[in-house]
Every structure is written in structure tokens, then in C-alpha cells.
């Protein structure tokens, strides 16, 4: 055998031995190696897009199948020509791949929200910006929830027209580029889809069905999405009036308060016209982190009332715990910390607990609205003969807090009703 052949054999043997050593991983070494791996995911699509934008040709086996689009960004049809869309898509994919290494899970935005915002900032469409909705959007009601929701639509590039009973509340949105109409009817007439966020069932029905209400401006092909929290009967009443105009109706109450509304992290509980649901899904994704379609009109309203019923009862129990811990000599701030690390941890407790200990109640969800939702939940339960005694007791405490002057404070101010009961019992 010639020296060259012997050298090749020795090289092959050494390579085989080295490979076998690599494959011998003990059970103890496995987890350590997993932890040592970088947290940033590989991004082959982005690498390919960079090479493509630079004009580098590759064989059919050397690149992934070419998609029609990546993350909603159209690709240039020329395989070697540098293109802004390709570079933008590459940058977006790399940013998405690196996200787990840059942000903790609690701060990370949902992928769908990231994608919709990336598209909104890099493309445009008539009326709907780049969110995947073509048309003009109306928004009725610019209170603590409606204003940030409409603001997010404007910032996403949507053509938004607004209305509010107090016109001055429209001014911040007008400065962002919104248009104004003097009545709900004129908003609905000028827009393809109109959203409504009103304070209570009476206001929601009046704005939709009353004089100069939205229904007067609706017509076939238009849509009306009520994101207010109302009872099922009111939602059905509004839906029937809207449908009588030939327009489509969707109820979509939200789970979430002021901060999630500002951050575009609401949860939509929708029911009604499914085609309208699909049509406005891109808009819901701008304003929220998730959405549920629940079937017939009334189901969304019922789900929202059940969710808020649980939330209101939890806040009462939490308030009792804070007061009892202090009464027996414990630090209520420590109670908040202990709860945050256990099985009953909830963001609501961690966010509101420290302020409650200081008797401060900055409004994120007004107490009067929480009490309204408990009242509606009790009526819903009565309609199906379902006892909910805990909710009934909680409702009385919220009513007491309202009578003490805390109606417009955050619903965590219900703790003041418990303090008043303690003082009353001590005086007797």
C-alpha cells in the first residue's frame, strides 16, 4: 500500500474516533450541554434572504423552498437582485429569532402581534394601513378603554374616524391623525367598520339604536363591532337593530383594563357574524393579544360577565387577606410577595396589592363598572337558576364602597368597604 493511502486511512480512523467520542454523552453531561447552548435560535431563512439580497446564487439543494412571502412581506421575484423587501424580511426574521434571548417571557409580545406590527410598519394599504384590513374604521366612545384602543389603530396606520359625547376627549386622537364626525350615525356612514366602547348597557344601546345612532348610518356591506361590556339581552337587541339595516354585527367585549388596552394586549371574546369576525381579525390583533370566537350573539357577553364575576370576587377575598394579615401582626406587603410565588399567583394581586396597602387606588378599572358587571352576572345566574352566593356577597361590598365615594376609583378600593365594616363593628 502506498504512503498516501496509509495516510488517508489514518486520517479516516482519527476522524471516526473523534466522532465516536463526541457521541458518547453521559446522562449527567446531557443537561449541562443543553444549558450551554445559546438561547438565540438559528435563522436559516434570514441567512438565505441576506445571501439573496447580496446577489449570491445557490443550487436548488442549497436553499430552502422559496415562499411567496415571509412574515407578510412580499419578496422580489428576481432571485439575485437586491431588494428592500428581502432585506426588511431578513431583519424581521433575525429580530424574531433573537427575541427569546433579549426579552424575558413576561415582556415578550405574542408572535402574531409582532408580525402584525412589523407588517404595519413596512407596508401600506388604502384605508387600513398595513394591518391587513382594507377600509375605513370608526370608533365610538373614547373613555379609559376606548381612547387607547383607537390610538393603537391609528398608530398601526388605519384610517380612523372618532366620536365621543365630550368632544374634547377626541383631541389627542385628532392630533395623531384621526378624523371627527359629530354623531355616531355620521361615523358609521363614513366608515366600513365601526367599533363601539361604551360604559354600560344603556349607553351602548343608545349609541347604536337611538336618535342619530350608528344604525342610522349603516347599510349592507358595513359592519358594527360592539366591544362594550353589556348583558346578553342588550347585545341581542343591538344586534337585531344593526342587522335590520343590512349591516353585519359582532359583539366583542374585552378582558383587560387600562394598561393592556394601552399595550395592545386585550383579550377579545367575540360572537355573532363569523364573516365579520374574520374580516376585522387584523384590527383585533392590533388591539389585543388573543381573540376567541364563541358562536351566537350573547355568548361573548356571557363569557365576559363570568370572567369579571370571578375577578370581582377574587379582589374581595384578597382584600380580606390583606386586612387580616395586618390585624394579626403580619406585613401585608410580605403577603403580596408570598402569594405572587405560589399556586394562586395572579398579576392582579402583584399589580394592585402594594397600592392597596398604601390606600391608593389609581383607576385602571372603575369600581362602579365592576359592581355593574356583578349585578349583570347575578341576573344572568338567576335566569338559569344557578346560585352564586359568593358573588352576591361581593356585590354588596362593592355597593357599599360606591356609597362611600369610591365609585370612580379603581375596583381595588372595595377594601375600603371592609375597613368601614371593621370600624362599624368596633364602635358597637
MOSULFEN-V897320 format. One record per pair of residues at least 24 apart in sequence whose C-alpha atoms are under 10 Angstrom apart, sorted by the first residue. I is the first residue (numbers start at 1). GAP is how many residues later the second one is. Records with the same first field share a line. If there is no record, write none. Layout:
BEGIN
I: GAP, GAP
END
This chain:
BEGIN
38: 63
39: 58, 59, 60, 61, 62, 63
40: 54, 55, 56, 57, 58, 59, 60, 61, 62
41: 53, 55, 56, 57, 58, 59, 60
42: 52, 55, 56
43: 47, 50, 51, 52, 53, 54, 55
44: 46, 49, 50
45: 25, 44, 45, 48, 49
46: 24, 40, 41, 42, 43, 44, 45, 46, 47, 48, 49, 51
47: 43, 44, 46, 47
48: 38, 42
49: 26, 30, 33, 34, 36, 37, 38, 39, 40, 41, 42, 44
50: 32, 33, 36, 37, 38, 39, 40, 41
51: 29, 31, 35, 36, 39
52: 24, 26, 27, 28, 29, 30, 31, 34, 35
53: 25, 26, 27, 28, 29, 30, 31, 32, 33, 34, 37
54: 26, 27, 28, 29, 33
55: 24, 25, 26, 27, 28
56: 24, 25, 26
70: 45
71: 41, 43, 44, 45, 47, 48
72: 43, 44, 46, 47, 48, 50, 51, 58, 59, 60
73: 42, 45, 46, 49, 50
74: 49
85: 37, 38
88: 30, 34
89: 29, 30, 33
92: 26, 27
109: 154, 155, 156, 180
110: 155, 175, 178, 179, 180
111: 178
112: 170, 173, 174, 177, 178
113: 151, 152, 169, 171, 172, 173, 174, 175, 176, 177
114: 171, 172, 175
115: 170
116: 40, 166, 167, 169, 170
117: 38, 39, 40, 168, 169
118: 38
119: 37
120: 35, 36, 37, 38, 166
121: 34, 35, 36
123: 34
124: 32, 33, 34
125: 32, 33
126: 31, 32, 33
127: 30, 31, 32, 33, 64, 65
128: 25, 26, 28, 29, 30, 31, 32, 154, 155
129: 24, 25, 26, 27, 28, 29, 30
130: 26, 27, 28, 152
131: 25, 26, 27, 150, 151, 152, 153, 154, 155
132: 26, 147, 148, 149, 150, 151
133: 25, 146, 147, 148, 149, 150
134: 24, 25, 58, 145, 146
135: 24, 25, 56, 57, 58
136: 24, 25, 51, 52, 54, 55, 56, 57, 58
137: 24, 25, 41, 50, 51, 53, 54, 55, 56, 57, 58, 86, 143, 146
138: 24, 25, 40, 41, 42, 43, 46, 48, 49, 50, 51, 52, 53, 54, 55, 56, 57, 58, 85, 86, 87
139: 24, 25, 39, 41, 45, 48, 49, 52, 54, 55, 56, 57, 58, 85, 86, 87
140: 24, 25, 43, 44, 47, 48, 54, 55, 56, 57, 58, 64, 67, 68, 74, 86
141: 24, 25, 28, 29, 43, 54, 55, 56, 57, 58, 62, 63, 66, 87
142: 24, 25, 26, 27, 28, 31, 54, 55, 56, 57
143: 26, 27, 54, 55, 56, 115
144: 53, 55, 113, 114, 115, 117, 118, 219, 220, 221, 222
145: 52, 53, 54, 82, 83, 109, 111, 112, 113, 114, 115, 116, 117, 219, 220
146: 49, 50, 51, 52, 53, 81, 82, 112, 115, 116
147: 25, 26, 50, 111, 114, 115
148: 25, 110, 111, 112, 113, 114, 115, 116, 139
149: 46, 48, 109, 111, 112, 113, 114, 115, 116, 117, 135, 137, 138, 139
150: 28, 45, 47, 111, 112, 136, 137
151: 25, 26, 27, 110, 111, 113, 136
152: 109, 110, 111, 112, 131, 134, 135, 136
153: 25, 111, 130, 131, 132, 133, 134
154: 24, 132
155: 131
156: 127, 130, 131
158: 125
159: 32
160: 27, 31, 33, 34
161: 25, 26, 27, 29, 30, 33
162: 24, 25, 26, 32, 33, 34
163: 24, 33
164: 34, 43
165: 42
182: 30
183: 24, 28, 29, 30, 31, 34
184: 24, 25, 26, 27, 28, 29, 30, 31, 32, 33
185: 24, 25, 26, 27, 28, 29, 30, 31, 32, 33
186: 26, 27, 28, 29, 30, 31, 32
187: 26, 27, 30, 31
188: 25, 26, 27, 28, 29, 30, 31, 34, 35, 36
189: 25, 26, 27, 28, 29, 30, 33
190: 27, 28, 32
191: 26, 27, 31, 32, 33
192: 26, 27, 29, 30, 31, 32, 55
193: 25, 28, 29, 30, 31, 32, 54, 55, 56, 83, 86, 87
194: 24, 28, 29, 30, 31, 32, 55
195: 28, 29, 30, 31, 32, 33, 55, 56, 57
196: 28, 29, 30, 31, 32, 55, 56, 57
197: 28, 29, 30, 31, 32, 55, 56, 57
198: 28, 29, 30, 31, 32
199: 29, 30, 31, 169, 170, 173
200: 28, 29, 30, 31, 34, 169, 172, 173
201: 27, 28, 29, 30, 31, 32, 33, 34, 37, 171, 175
202: 28, 32
203: 25, 27
204: 24, 25, 26, 30, 31, 34
205: 25, 29, 30, 32, 33, 34, 36
206: 32
207: 31
208: 29, 30, 31, 33, 34
209: 28, 29, 30, 31, 32, 33
214: 27, 28
215: 24, 26, 27, 28, 29, 30, 31, 32
216: 25, 26, 29
217: 25, 28, 30
218: 24, 25, 26, 27, 28, 29, 30
219: 24, 25, 26, 27, 28, 29
220: 24, 25, 26, 27, 28
221: 24, 25, 26, 27, 55
222: 24, 25, 26, 27, 54
223: 24, 25, 26, 27, 50, 53, 54, 56, 57
224: 24, 25, 26, 27, 52
225: 24, 25, 26, 27, 28, 45, 46, 47, 48, 51, 52, 55
226: 24, 25, 26, 27, 28, 44
227: 24, 25, 26, 27, 41, 42, 43, 73, 74
228: 24, 25, 26, 73, 76
229: 24, 25, 26, 71, 72, 73, 75, 76, 79, 140, 143, 144, 147
230: 68, 70, 71, 72, 74, 75, 142, 143, 146
231: 67, 68, 69, 70, 71, 73, 74, 142, 144, 145, 146, 148, 149
232: 65, 66, 67, 68, 69, 70, 71, 73, 144, 148
233: 64, 65, 68, 69, 147
234: 64, 67
235: 37, 62, 63, 64, 65, 66
236: 36, 60, 61, 62, 65
237: 60, 61
238: 59
239: 33, 34, 58, 59
240: 57
243: 30
247: 29
248: 24, 25, 26, 27, 28, 29
249: 24, 25, 26, 27, 28, 48
250: 24, 25, 26, 27, 30, 43, 46, 47, 48, 50
251: 26, 42, 43, 45, 46, 47, 48, 49, 50
252: 25, 32, 39, 40, 41, 42, 45, 46, 47, 48, 49, 52
253: 47, 48, 49, 50, 51, 52
254: 34, 37, 46, 47, 49, 50
255: 33, 35, 36, 48, 49, 50, 52, 53
256: 32, 52, 108, 109
257: 106, 107, 108, 109
258: 105, 106, 107
259: 105, 106
260: 27, 28, 29, 104
261: 26, 27
262: 25, 26
263: 24, 25, 26
264: 24, 25, 26
265: 24, 25
266: 24, 25
267: 24, 25
268: 24, 25, 32, 36
269: 24, 25, 30, 31, 32, 33, 34, 35
270: 24, 25, 26, 27, 28, 29, 30, 31, 33, 34
271: 24, 25, 26, 27, 28, 29, 30
272: 24, 25, 26, 27, 28
273: 24
302: 74, 75, 78, 79
303: 74
304: 69, 73
305: 65, 67, 68, 69, 70, 71, 72, 73, 75
306: 67, 68, 70, 71, 72, 74, 75
307: 66, 70
308: 61, 62, 63, 65, 66, 69
309: 61, 62, 64, 65, 66, 67, 68, 69, 79, 81, 82, 83, 85, 86
310: 64, 67, 80, 81
311: 37, 59, 63
312: 55, 58, 59, 61, 62, 79, 82, 83, 86, 99, 100, 102
313: 61, 77, 78, 79, 80, 81, 82
314: 32, 34, 35, 76, 77, 80
315: 33, 34, 37, 38, 79, 96, 97, 98, 99, 100
316: 74, 75, 77, 78, 79, 81, 82, 95, 96, 97, 98, 99, 101, 102
317: 73, 77, 98
318: 30, 31, 35, 94, 97
319: 30, 34, 37, 38, 93, 94, 95, 96, 97, 98, 99, 100
320: 94, 95, 98, 99
322: 31, 34, 35, 93
323: 34, 92, 95, 96, 99
326: 31
331: 26
332: 24, 25
333: 24, 25
348: 64
349: 63
352: 58, 59, 60, 61
353: 59
355: 57, 58
356: 56, 57, 58, 59, 60
357: 58
359: 53, 54, 56, 57
360: 49, 50, 52, 53
361: 45, 47, 48, 49, 50, 51, 52, 53
362: 46, 47, 48, 49, 50, 51
363: 45, 46, 47, 48, 49, 50
364: 44, 45, 46, 47, 48
365: 43, 44, 45, 46, 47
366: 40, 41, 42, 43, 44, 45, 46, 47
367: 31, 32, 34, 35, 39, 40, 41, 42, 43, 44, 45, 46, 47
368: 30, 31, 33, 34, 38, 39, 40, 41, 42, 43
369: 29, 38, 39, 41, 42
370: 25, 28, 29, 37, 40, 41, 42, 44
371: 24, 25, 26, 27, 28, 30, 31, 36, 40, 43
372: 26, 27
374: 24
375: 24
397: 24
END
